[in-house]
Amino acid sequence: MKTKFTEMFGVEHPIMQGGMHYVGFAELAAAVSNAGGLGTITALTQRTPDDLAKEIEKCHQLTDKPFAVNVTILPMVNTPDYPGYLKAIIEGGVKIVETAGRSPEKFMDTLKEHGIKVIHKCTSVRHALKAQKIGCDAVSADGFECGGHPGEDDIPNFILLPRVLEELEIPFLASGGFATGSQLVAALSLGAEGINMGTRFVATKEAPVHQNVKQAIVNASELDTRLIMRDLKNTERVLSNKAVDELVTLEAKKGKDISFDEVAPYVVGKYKDVMMNGKMDVGAWSCGMVAGLINDIPTCKELIDRIMLDANTIISNRLSKLIT
Ligand SMILES: Cc1cc2nc3c(=O)[nH]c(=O)nc-3n(C[C@H](O)[C@H](O)[C@H](O)COP(=O)(O)O)c2cc1C
């Protein structure tokens, strides 16, 4: 399948793995890229720019295919060394960056000077237009269903994608809620040039996270995610667990009076213990409603091949036959 995404980024299939904290290591990025998709290393999971440089080098050892690095620009207690991370990306010869959160405007000149293509992940038409205006090459439109940060507008992909298509000139990916071939076909018909998946790739053999995390996604249904940090305007969709239920109760009680300090014990510094040590109840971790569609733990190649086979079969066996 050839789309503007596969052409622009030099990959075989129109499927990207989005950046994921404590999941997007070299092993997963390389497995996705080797399977013909676009894998992504998550910069901020690496403690220092030097650590990121090593992770990029490791990924080069594992694949000769293109891969991306995610640079997340969210409000944080301590501002990360963004110039250092960018230097590691540039010197590591990475040619694709996925940005997310705040606008990547201040990094664009540096990225462009070094011939790096930028995919900005955003949750609204206005942010997609801003990304286009500042020179991003593509956008990843993240619907309300998504795992992670869905923004504050609550627009699901059935509306967001056609709206992005109406307004945007650069190519875009559909992100949030994707796991299957039929959904890829739907995304293409809504104007996207491919799909970006997060949660689905966590439950794969190569994702270097604890088995408990993968099993929790397989066990979860579409009813099992919760939105946290709404009143702080930093909404995150996470899997329900003991800590999250406690936080949701606290947030409901405090309403707009809640402070970040009260939320911090549930969300700061928890990922490592969840992802590496499989301690599923210590805090909140991102997970999409798509968990309800995830029932197995395949390899990245099995997953991508299955999605592509199903998509091609639906287009050639079903959709093309509807035309009389
Ligand atoms: C465990 C997990 C961690 C994530 N961490 C990040 C992150 O650090 N930066 C980022 O831009 N997006 C992050 N995301 C969002 C994904 O890149 C992607 O946009 C999202 O998962 C798509 O929705 P889906 O989970 O329904 O496929 C994360 C998602 C998950 C599931």
The ligand as an SDF file (V2000), in Angstrom:
LIG
                    3D

 31 33  0  0  0  0  0  0  0  0999 V2000
    2.0280    3.8130   27.7470 C   0  0  0  0  0  0  0  0  0  0  0  0
    1.9490    5.0180   26.8580 C   0  0  0  0  0  0  0  0  0  0  0  0
    2.8850    6.0380   27.0100 C   0  0  0  0  0  0  0  0  0  0  0  0
    2.8330    7.1580   26.1770 C   0  0  0  0  0  0  0  0  0  0  0  0
    3.8020    8.1220   26.2860 N   0  0  0  0  0  0  0  0  0  0  0  0
    3.8460    9.1480   25.3980 C   0  0  0  0  0  0  0  0  0  0  0  0
    4.9020   10.0850   25.4270 C   0  0  0  0  0  0  0  0  0  0  0  0
    5.8070   10.0230   26.2690 O   0  0  0  0  0  0  0  0  0  0  0  0
    4.8900   11.0820   24.4950 N   0  0  0  0  0  0  0  0  0  0  0  0
    3.9080   11.1820   23.5400 C   0  0  0  0  0  0  0  0  0  0  0  0
    3.9740   12.0850   22.6930 O   0  0  0  0  0  0  0  0  0  0  0  0
    2.8820   10.3040   23.4970 N   0  0  0  0  0  0  0  0  0  0  0  0
    2.8330    9.2920   24.3840 C   0  0  0  0  0  0  0  0  0  0  0  0
    1.8220    8.3640   24.3130 N   0  0  0  0  0  0  0  0  0  0  0  0
    0.7940    8.5090   23.2530 C   0  0  0  0  0  0  0  0  0  0  0  0
    1.1100    7.6590   22.0160 C   0  0  0  0  0  0  0  0  0  0  0  0
    2.2720    8.0760   21.3520 O   0  0  0  0  0  0  0  0  0  0  0  0
   -0.0490    7.7020   21.0010 C   0  0  0  0  0  0  0  0  0  0  0  0
   -0.2600    9.0290   20.5560 O   0  0  0  0  0  0  0  0  0  0  0  0
   -1.3380    7.1730   21.5880 C   0  0  0  0  0  0  0  0  0  0  0  0
   -1.0740    6.0330   22.3780 O   0  0  0  0  0  0  0  0  0  0  0  0
   -2.3370    6.8140   20.5030 C   0  0  0  0  0  0  0  0  0  0  0  0
   -3.5050    6.2970   21.0490 O   0  0  0  0  0  0  0  0  0  0  0  0
   -3.7620    4.6900   21.2430 P   0  0  0  0  0  0  0  0  0  0  0  0
   -3.0800    4.3460   22.5110 O   0  0  0  0  0  0  0  0  0  0  0  0
   -5.2370    4.6070   21.3120 O   0  0  0  0  0  0  0  0  0  0  0  0
   -3.1640    3.9900   20.0600 O   0  0  0  0  0  0  0  0  0  0  0  0
    1.8210    7.2640   25.1720 C   0  0  0  0  0  0  0  0  0  0  0  0
    0.8800    6.2480   25.0630 C   0  0  0  0  0  0  0  0  0  0  0  0
    0.9240    5.1420   25.8800 C   0  0  0  0  0  0  0  0  0  0  0  0
   -0.0970    4.0560   25.7100 C   0  0  0  0  0  0  0  0  0  0  0  0
  1  2  1  0
  2  3  1  0
  2 30  2  0
  3  4  2  0
  4  5  1  0
  4 28  1  0
  5  6  2  0
  6  7  1  0
  6 13  1  0
  7  8  2  0
  7  9  1  0
  9 10  1  0
 10 11  2  0
 10 12  1  0
 12 13  2  0
 13 14  1  0
 14 15  1  0
 14 28  1  0
 15 16  1  0
 16 17  1  0
 16 18  1  0
 18 19  1  0
 18 20  1  0
 20 21  1  0
 20 22  1  0
 22 23  1  0
 23 24  1  0
 24 25  2  0
 24 26  1  0
 24 27  1  0
 28 29  2  0
 29 30  1  0
 30 31  1  0
M  END
$$$$
